[in-house]
Amino acid sequence: MSKQTIYNVGIYVRLSQEDMRVGESLSIENQKLILTKYVAEQGWNLCNIYVDYGYSGTDFNRPRVIRLLEDAKTGKINLIIVKDLSRFGRNYIQVGQYIDYIFPTYNIRFIALSDNVDTANKDTTAMDMMPIVNLFNEWHAASTSKKIKAVIEANCKAGKYCATAAPYGYIKGDDEKHLPIVDEPAASVVRRIFEMRSQGISPRHIADKLNEEKIPTPSDYYYARLGKPNPRRTGHLWCAEQITTIVENPTYLGHLVQMRTTTVSYKNHKTIKRAEDEMVVVKNTHEPLVSQETWDKIREIEKSVSQGKKTKKGETMPLSGLMFCVDCGEKMRLGTNNTTNGSKKLPRKYIRHNYQCGAYSRFGKFYWH
């Protein structure tokens, strides 16, 4: 790398939720103080300080580290300084890729102050030891992740509610276990949602009904209770996904079903659903908003292919989507009788609905053998 006399510096600082427990030595302000002082002592130009707060070092999709790397590649900065290698990242493969390949390609100097790493001085013991330090930093992340998961699992098994906030219709209690407490009027909306779904009404049509009545969405209701505007990017409208999330949440049965999801690994934070036997279940911990009978009825409806069809008048028949042919098992299809034997149409008030085998409705007499 060619020597440069003028350096435009980008300082990067990071603090994860786990690092917050360590104390002042890793604080954002402490990192800034050490690094800005060092830059001033060297007489370099400090262009920007990039701060990622609450992000794990194993994840490089951090907003400020992305901005830092973009500014480096476009030439806004040509020197990146961090307190130590773990602040830049705890994924040894990606950290090594940036330091050994990407930074040299763009003529970027990199310094990890506490680790004595400086890419302008490659023939040093610190540079030789850098791969081992990066590997240790990743091991630390893996070890911390296991410890945190073990603590969360123990608390869940002890009947403590570990989620950040209670689901819509409840508030998080102030007791030792933080068990959900019924929150009216949101709870009444939840009961309506379960009742409508148990009648075969689709999530989409339930959402339409709530929007027609201008009922606040869960996030709008949550922030209204706090007296704050909703900071989320939202259309402030109910959608089918919200309804499905509610009717599939066993918390409304009065049970704590926790650790329902996990991540692929401590490095890959993509959320995946756990198998049912891996979830932590503690029953009858709080007041339910739905009966077991209604819950089971909705599960049967969801097993059905059809979601219940509407008539031309916009009505959904009570058994629509729930009936099957006793002979062949095909779905029964809703039909109407609105003519006399002479094919004369009857007034609408005389129309009668009926159900017939879906296969027979499609194929007629050719379906029967």
N, C-alpha and C positions, 0 to 999 in steps of 0.2 A: 504494500500500500504506500502510495506516495506521501511524503511528509507535507503537512499543511501547517501554516502559521496562524491562520484564523479559524477558530472553531465556533460554530453556532450550535449551542448545546440544547438538547432536550432531556430534561430530568424526568425519570419515570419512578413513581412510588405506588405501592399497592399494599392493601391490608385486607385479608380475608376475615370471615367471621371467626374462624378458628384462631387466627393470629390475635384477635382482640383480647383473648384470654391471657396472652403472654404478658401484656403490660406496656408501659410507656416506651420501652426500647424499640418496639416495632411500630409505634404510632405514626400516622401520616405526618404530623407536625415534626416529630423527631427526625424522620427521614428527610423532610424538606430542609430542616435546619442544617443537618450535616452536609447535604449535597450542595445547597446554595452557597454555603461557606467555602466549600472546596472549589467550586467554579469561580467564585470571586478571587480566591487566592491565586488561581492560575491565570487570571486576567482574560478569561473566555467570555463570549457573549451568551448570556442565558436567554434563549428564545421562548421557551415554554416549559411548564411543569404539567405533566400528564398524571392524573390521579384516578386509580380504580379502587373503589371502596366496596368491600364485601364480596370480592370475586376470588375464586380459587385460582392458584397458580397453575393447576393442571389444565385449565381451560384458556386457550389463546383467543377465544372469541369475546374478549373483553373490549368494551367500547373505546377506552382511552389507549390501550396498547395498540389497537387497530389504527387509531388516528396517529399515534407516534410513528408507526411503521410506514404509514402513507406519507407523512411529512418527511421522513428520512429518504424514502425512495424518490420523492419529487425535489429533493435538494434543499428543503427549508431548514433542515438541520443536518449536520454531518458528524455529530458526536452524541452518543446516548450514554447517560450515566445512571446507574442504579446503586442502591446501598449495598446489595449483595445479589448473587445469582438467583437466589430463591425468590427475590422480589420480582425479577423479570419473568420467572416461570419455574414450575416444578415438574415439567414434562421434559425429561432429559433428551429425548429424541428431537423435539421441536426447538429447545434452547440450543442444542448443538447445531441444528440445521441453520438457525439464524446467525449464530456467531461464526461458524466455520464456512458457510456458503453464501448466504444472502447478504450479510453486512459487507463482506469483502467485494462482492459484485458491485455494490453501489458506493464503494469507497467510504464506508461508514466506520468510524472508530467506536468501540464499545468498552466501557469501563464498569466493573463491579468493584466498588471502592473497598469494602471490608474484606473481600476475598483476594485483593491485590491482582485482579484480572484486568489486563489492558491489552487490547488487540494490537496496539502500536508497538508493544514489546513482547514478541512471541517467544523469545528464548528465556523464559523464566520458569521457575518451579511452579508458580501459581497457574500458568497456562498449561503446564504438563498435567497438573492435578485437576484441572477443570472438568474433564469427563467424569472423574470419580465424585467430585463435589456435586455435579448435576444428578448423578445416579443416587447419591445419598439424599438429596433434596426430594427426589421423587419417592424414594422409600419412605421418607418422613410423611409425605402426603398420603401414601397408602396406609401407613400405620395409624395416622390420625383419623382417617376415614373409618377404619375398622373400629376404633375406640368409640367414636361418636355414634356409629350405628348400634354398637353394643349397649350404650347408655340409653339410646332412644327405645330400643327393643325392651330393655328391662323396665323402663317407665311405662311403656304400653302394656306390658304383662301385669304391671301393678295396678292397672286401671286408671292411669293418668292420661288425660286428654292432651296430646302433644302437638296438635295442629296449631298454626299461627292464629287462626280465627275459626269460630264455629260456623257450620253451614247455615245458609239462609233459613230463617225461621227459629234460630237459636242465637244466644250470645254465650260467650265463654265465661264460665263462672269464676268467682274470686276465691273459691275454696282451694284447698291444697291440691286437689286433683284436676281443678279447672273444668269440671264436667259441664256439658251444655245445659243451658237454662232456656225454657220456652220464651220466645220473643214475639209478642203480638204487636202489630197486626200481621207481620210477615208469616207467622205460623198459620194463620187462617188462609193465606194465599197458598201455602204449601199443601194444606189439607184439600183445598179446592183442586189443585193440580193432580193430586193422587186420585181424587174422586173422579175427575173428568177422564183421566187415563184409564181408570178401571172400567169406565163405560165404553171403552174402545175408541175414544177420541184421540186422534194422532197428536204427537208433540207439536207439529206445525200449527194445527188448528187451535190447540191450547194456547200457544204463543200469540196467535192472532187475536184470540179472545182477550187476553191480558193487555195486549196493546190497544185494543178498542176501548178498554176501560181505563186506559192511561195509568195502569199500575206500575210503579217504579221497578226497574230491574234490580236484581240483588246487589250489584255494585253501587247503583245510584242510591238505593235504600241504605246501604252500609255507610256511605260517606255523608248522607243526609243526617243520620243519627249522630255522626261526629261533628256536624255543623261545618263540613268542608265541601268544596266542589269536587266532583269526581275527576281525578287526574288521569284516568285511563282513556285511551282512544276508543270511543264506543259510540254507537248510534243511538244509545239510550232506548233500545227496543229489545223485547224478548225474542228469542229464536228457539228453534227446535232443539238445538244442542243443550241449551240451558235447562229445558224441560226434562230431557233425557238424563242429564246429570243429577237432577233432583230425584226423579223416580227410581234411579239406580243406586241411590246412596242409602246404605243400611243404617246409618246414624238415625234416620227418622223412625226406625223401629224401636229405638230406645237402647240400642247396643253400641258399644264402641268397637268398630272394625277398623283397625289401624294397620299401618305398614302395607297398604293396599298396592302401593307402587314402589319401585326402586329405580336405580340408574343402572345403565349397562355395566359401568365400572367406575372407579374413582377418577378416571381420566375422561371417560365418555359419559357426559351428564344427561344423555337422552333418557327420558322417563319411559319405563315399561311397566305393564301391569304384572303383579305377582300372581302365582298360582294360589287358589283359595286356601290350600293347606299351609301356605307360608305366611298368610295374614295373621295378625294378632287380634283375637276376638274375646271381648269381655261383655257378657250379656247383662241386660237389665240394669244399666248404670244411670239412666236418666229418663225423663218423661217422653214417651213416644208421641209422634204426630200422625202415625198411620198404624192401622191394625195389621196383624199378620195375615188375616183373611184378604184384605185389600191388596197387600203386598204380593201374596201368592197369585191373586187373580191377574194382576198386571204382568207377572212373570209368564203366565199362560198366554196372555195377549201378545207379548213380545215374541213368544215362540211361533206365533202364527205368521204366515207369510204376509197376509193382508193386514192393513191397519184399520180396516173398517171403511166402507164406501159411503159417500153422501148421496142422497137423493137429489133430484132437481130442485127441491125446495131447500136444500142445504142441511137436511137432517141426516143423522147417522143412526141407523137402526140398532137397537140394543144388542142383537146377536151377530151383527155384521162382523165378519172376519173370524168368528169363533165356531162356526158350524162346518162339519165335514160329512161327506156321504157315507152312510153306514155300509154300503156295498163295496165301494172301491177306495174310500179314503180321500177322494178329491175334495177340494174346497167347494162349499155350497155358494152359489152365486145369487145375488139379490135380483129379483124380477118384479114386474108389476102386471096386474090384470086391469086394463082400462077399456076393454071392449066387450060387447055382448057377443052372443053366438053369431049374430049377423054382421059382425065386424064393425058395428056402430060404436063410436067412441062415447064413453060415459063422462059425465061431469067430473072434475077433479076430486070433488068430495066423496065420490064413490070408488075411487081408485083403491085397490087392495094390493099389498105387497106379498110376495112369496119367495121361497128359496128353492133352488133346484141344483142338482149336481153340476159342478163347473164343467166336467168333461162332457156330460150329456148336452149342456148348453152350447159347447163349442162344436161338438162333432155329431150331435143328434143320434139317430138310430144306428149309425155306422159304428158308434163306440161300443155297442152291446154285442156280445158274442152268443 
